[in-house]
Structures are given as structure tokens and as C-alpha cells.
Amino acid sequence: MLEILLAGIAPGLALLCYFYLKDKYEPEPVLMVLFTFISGALLIFPIAFIEYVLKAENVVKYDSIYAIFSSGLVEEFFKWSILFIFAYRNVEFDEPFDGIVYGTSVSLGFATAENIMYLMNNGMEYALTRALLPVSSHALFGVIMGYYISKAKFTKDSKLPWFLCSMILPALLHGIFNYLLLNQGSWLSLPPYMVFLWWLGMRKVQLAEISSYNHFQKNYFIQHGTELKSGMRLYFPLSR
């Protein structure tokens, strides 16, 4: 049992640490990150219930493409809700990269809970495959969601387009992943798709890093009259 718990938790925590440490200027409070991670893990219960009801009531046929995409939509909607309620509106969400930290935290919390349950039901032989595919894909869906919700947070224009992107794009990417994973004839397409997801996710990470640098450089210049050096870490918020 302990072996399954460790194997289930390790990939999610490792990826969360990676994205957390990418926050170069003002690292988020660890307790806040853990709170969103645990909140994401608890989503396993309402999501499992809703998907069970959809299947039991024949709302969708689970051998259809629609069902594959609806599953991704349900999961991403709940993750987006946690991100919006507990992170987006929190005072600690004060730079563009924070969206990626909290987005990956919520997503990896859910992925970790899902991973533990899967390994308990199917055995340790799937631990590596689960780490490389579902867990890492959830992290990348969280990157995309967090990137676009940060765009909504810091834009001076209409927030609605960015909110829609932050919800719809991860759901669409998730649906494609589910389709490739669950259809045996599409397995050859799955590795290239994962490469694409990593490229897209890391591109968003890079853009968020640039946005956070520009954000803090502007505030740092206003406060100190000098420019902020790239990569300089700040441990106290800058006044606006």
C-alpha cells in the first residue's frame, strides 16, 4: 500500500516542484500552493460522481467521441473553478507567472489523486506509464489554463476572451489526449502529441516568465528608480 501511495504521489509532487521553482521573482506561499493542490485532489470525488451519473443515466454513450471530450470538459471545468475561486481572487496572485504555479498545482492535485486510485485498482506495473502520460499531461493542461487565466487577471481590456481560452483550450487538448489514449489505433499518435503538449506548455511558461519580468521591472523601477536584474528573486511584494 505504501509503495502504491509513493508511486502515485511522486510524479505529481516532482512536477509541481519543477513549476514552482520556475517562479523567479516572488515565489508563492507554500501553504497556498499546497492548499490548491489538495483542493484539486478533492475534486476526484465530485468528478467521479458526475461521470458515473452521466454513464448510468446514458446521458452520453461512453464508446463515443463525445463522451471522451465530455470527460475532459467536466474535469477541466472543475479545475478551472478551483483556480478561479481560490487563486485568481487571492491577493497572492500578483504576477503573471502565478497563474501557471496555481494552475499546475490544482491540476496535479487532481492527477495525483486519480493516479493513486488507478494504481490501487490496476497495480504498480502501470506507474511509469501513468507518470509519463496522464500525470504529465494534466500538468500541461494546468500550464495552459493558468497562462490564460493570468492574461485575464492582468489585462486592461475585456477579460471574457481570456477566461474562455483558459477553460476551453485545456478541455479541448484534454479531449484529444483522451481520444488518443483510449483508442488503440491512435497509440502511434500519442508520443508526438505529448511532444506537442510539452512544446506548447513550455512556450507558455517562457512567455509567462517574460511577462512577470516586465511586470516586476516596471514596479521595481517606480519604487527604486533602477531596473530589476533578470532572475532576481523578490521575497516581499512590491507596492503598486
PyMOL commands that set and color helices and strands:
alter all, ss='L'
color gray80, all
select helices_A, chain A and resi 2-21+30-42+44-56+65-88+98-122+124-154+160-182+184-224
alter helices_A, ss='H'
color red, helices_A
deselect
rebuild
show_as cartoon
